[in-house]
Amino acid sequence: KGDTIGMFQVESRAQINFLPRSKPQCFYDVVVQVAIIRPGPIVGKMLSHYIRRRQGLEEIDHIHPWLESTLKRTLGVPLFQEQLLRMSMIMAGFTGGQAEELRRAMGFKRADKRLAKIEK
């Protein structure tokens, strides 16, 4: 229903509107709910993929078999910064420090220069 008064993490208008679509069933679903209504997932158009996968309307795609364990709980949709760190370590062989630098670079509005530096 979206009755969230007193639950500050999910009482924004966007959260209230998304709750009936996501239909959280357990605590982890609420964790995902909080994570998905953020600029990154919204700009990356991850909401619709997550909902369609949750409803069984879209096939779950883990992007690459190596990422299945990292993306399994979020239905193949990267939602958490920790997933980005792990994905860069698995796929690019980054160290923890390099993965953290990538995370920071992606958080900047003008990330092009920082990302270009990481590509080298």
MINU-448066 format. One record per residue (C-alpha): x, y, z; residue in one letter. Coordinates in steps of 0.1 Angstrom, whole numbers, plus 5000, padded with zeros to 4 digits. Layout:
# residues N
XYZA...
***
This chain:
# residues 120
500050005000K502850245007G501950335043D505350435055T504850725080I507550725106G509950515085M512150795072F514150575048Q510950495028V508650785033E509650995004S507151034976R509350824952A509650544978Q505850544986I505050524948N507550244943F506450024972L503249884957P505249794926R508149624944S505949454970K508649384996P508149055014Q511149045037C513749285053F516249245024Y513449355000D513249675020V517049715018V516749684980V513849934981Q516050194998V518950134975A517050134942I515450484948I518750664944R520150864915P522450594901G519850324897P517250574885I519550734859V520750384848G517150274843K517549984867M514150024884L512149884855S514549584850H514449504887Y510649514889I510149314857R512549054869R510949044903R507548994887Q508948714864G508348924833L512048954823E514748694824E517448744850I520748824834D523948834855H525849004826I528648744828H528748404846P531548534868W529248794883L526348564892E527348534929S527748914931T524448994914L522248704924K520348864953R519549174933T518248974903L521249064881G520849444886V523849614902P522349834930L524949864957F528350034956Q529849714970E528649524940Q530449774917L533649724938L533349344935R532449354898M535549564890S537749324910M536349024893I536149144857M539049394855A541349234881G541349554901F542849564935T540549694963G542250034960G541650054923Q538049944927A537550214953E539050474929E536550364902L533750394927R534850744936R535250844899A531750724890M530350934918G531551264904F529351464881K532251524857R533751184860A535151164824D538751264833K538951044864R537450744844L539950804815A542750794840K541550464854I541250314818E544950354814K
***
